[in-house]
Amino acid sequence: MSTVDAVDTAPAAERHALPDPGEPVPKLALPTLGIYLGAVAAFAASTSAFITGVVPFWVTILVNAAVTFVMFTVVHDAVHYSISSTRWVNGLVGRLAWVFVVPILALPAFGFIHIEHHRHANDDANDPDTFASHGKTWQLPFRWATVEYFYGSYYLRRLRSRPVAEVAETGVLLTASLAGLIIAILTGNLWTLAVVFLIPQRIGIVFLAWWFDWLPHHGLEDTQRSNRYRATRARVGMEWLFTPLMLSQNYHLVHHLHPSVPFYRYVKTWKRNEEAYLEREAAISTVFGQQLNPEEFREWKELNNRLGRVVPVHMPARSSATHSKLHRIPVAAVDPITADSTMVTFAVPEELRDEFRFAPGQHVTVVTDLGGVNVRRNYSICAPATRAQLRIAVKHIPGGAFSGFVANTLKAGDILELGTPTGTFGTPLDPLNRKHYVGLAAGSGITPVLSILETVLEIETESEFTLVYGNHTKESTMFRIDLERLESRYADRLEVVHVLSADPLHTPELRGIIDAPRLNNYLSTTLKPDQVDEWFLCGPLGMSTTARDTLIEHGVDPDRIHLELFTGFTTEKKKPPTDYQGATLTFTLSGSENTVELAAGDSVLEAALQVRKDAPYSCMGGACGTCKAKLLTGDVVMDQNFALGRAELDAGYILTCQSHPTTDQVTVDYDA
Ligand code: FES
């Protein structure tokens, strides 16, 4: 396995980084809620005014067409979870608005179709919205007017892969809409229904397809995957008119770059990052359709050097500690994740920040005293390496001393001994990379993969990540909400495939476990091994080793497979202790040298611990790599090694917990 290098890539990073939109998802987007309530009021007023004969039919048609248009903006923000940081609020408000737009598909079904548009924008083969943005000019009005029926056929073709609940919700909504239409016909109210909904909705749909699909995307040759800055355009000029009229879709490019930004913040986001977008040659046209390259735009605006700010990428740096060192660290927060897992966040003091920096995928050793017993566990860090936040997730194990303590006793303010981060599960990141990574994780195996996934998406703005994540049920899925948030934020670059073993309502094709038959199926269909650059495997031993073997059978280079094991391995020695010999061990730890006589059968670590209690270790099973040291003289054999990669072995590193001397004199250096 490789390590993450803190290379000096700042200039390149600044060129390629996706600028920070600077607009977090609000607790509650009041403008979005406001236009929803305003649209409901307008619909109610114009409908009752028509029914009571106060206004002519065409007034109601125009008002209710505007309602359809406005309601779609509410729906659009709901499917991107930008109405509220409280997830269910988006689902509720989105559904309430959706009935005014296209009540023949469930909101989640539309969400799926829309996210496919984000992933594949402008790609004729895969983008559902090219139906409305491409085509002969004379066809366009017909395409715009029938776009939801195309969505329906697009959805039908993928029905088997969709969740049962989503399909069922679509069935209910479609049935209810058809029933409403039939009742209106049978009761002689078809004209009223047409004026109040059918005609306005058709007009609204035409404008939506025109303004959301055609105006931002037509005529651009790039796709989201080939160049996300040039698969969608911004239309500049006359913002005073077009921004309120189009509800900010004149800056649709901002939406494709930052899908979680609420619609009313597009222009602000554009202004904040304008120079960064121009550096990436973003597609721009004037409101009259004149295409502008960045220079022309600068001239056009006469605002060179006035707006925008590039936010540089902060490459994660590794711990400054030479080996894992224990420090007493206060707990900042203890939060439940699922019914049987807990997140622990640490408050690392300022003076130890450098020692506790970590690379994505690394882990820490946690030590505490439980009833007089010194308990030592190893946990992967489950935060992106770009944040100064150290947190771990602890899965409760029935009867588990430490996990039970975390679930029932540990609280903010308590002190735990925490080792500085170690481990090599990861890969060097580079903002210029354009890679496809795949994570195969099960249960708590998500923790290091989540750290890698988040860091990759933040740093490598052209790379993609596919996560196949196995769990029992939706409810037992750790970080489910975080993953949904990330999917929404990185809609075009992150795909999460949930495999559930105990959820009878889950998509049939994804019911079960991540085993060899399922992987064989993926690798022959959607996850083409030759299109994946690196694989990250973490979960129970059986899953991880099966996955590794299956990948190799499919021709994946073992060097591209990163494997992290922390449970389920044997610690039995392969050979009886009598095969080992005694030796004189000299080791360097934290700058000082010790010499100790190592008894036959003892490991290098066991000997070192006789004279230095601070010798680093955690799992004692060859999996975590915490006990790593460099062999300087002599020779050893290792019982097992699940932690060191080829490069580290070639460089002379050993796992001291697994190493037994085969020479009389052995010298190792923990600081190297
Ligand atoms: S202590 Fe975990 S590999 Fe040695």
Boltz pocket constraint, residues with backbone or C-beta under 6 A from the ligand:
constraints:
  - pocket:
      binder: B
      contacts: [[A, 616], [A, 617], [A, 618], [A, 619], [A, 620], [A, 621], [A, 622], [A, 623], [A, 624], [A, 625], [A, 626], [A, 627], [A, 628], [A, 643], [A, 655], [A, 656], [A, 657], [A, 658]]
      max_distance: 6.0
